[in-house]
Amino acid sequence: MIGRISGILLEKNPPQLLVDCNGVGYEVDVSMSTYYNLPQLGEKVSLFTHQAIREDAHLLFGFGNAAERSVFRLLIKITGVGARTALSILSGMTIADLAQAVTLQEAGRLVKVPGIGKKTAERLLLELKGKLGAELGTPGAVVLHDAQSDILSALMSLGYSDKEALAAIKNMPSGSTVSDGIKYALKALTKG
């Protein structure tokens, strides 16, 4: 299994790269988030990889960091989500956005990604619940308890954006009930 590749970046044709490793050129498919952070042609590049061996092909997928590869591996374990769909998800949203969508159970954010329908989005939310976030060491990911999730849903149904709602519960005392949390969050929102 090829887990990491380092070499000279020879070609960039989204979503595919050609990386020269001591005279051997490896074709690597990457997400657009990784693609936009690549160095110039002719420069050294290092990618975490996932190798997929099928009956008809040997494919190599590259990632700018280990967290992105971990999320990719979680995604491809879900029924109906192949490697191309997983790359599309990682191209369409950041890991933190995906973790937040899963935490808040927002299928609408996932449906915006090309190739993701309502049923696939709902399956993703169900399968990834509790698996995506702090346990991956994802920077910026928010892991909420059930009460916090209910408080966020209540605030968003009142018309606050997800960013405003998250900021409002950020310093909320732990162990707050839903009703106390909503009161606390509303006070924080009216002060700001």
Order of alpha helices (4+ residues) and beta strands (2+ residues): beta-beta-beta-alpha-beta-beta-alpha-alpha-alpha-alpha-alpha-alpha-alpha-alpha
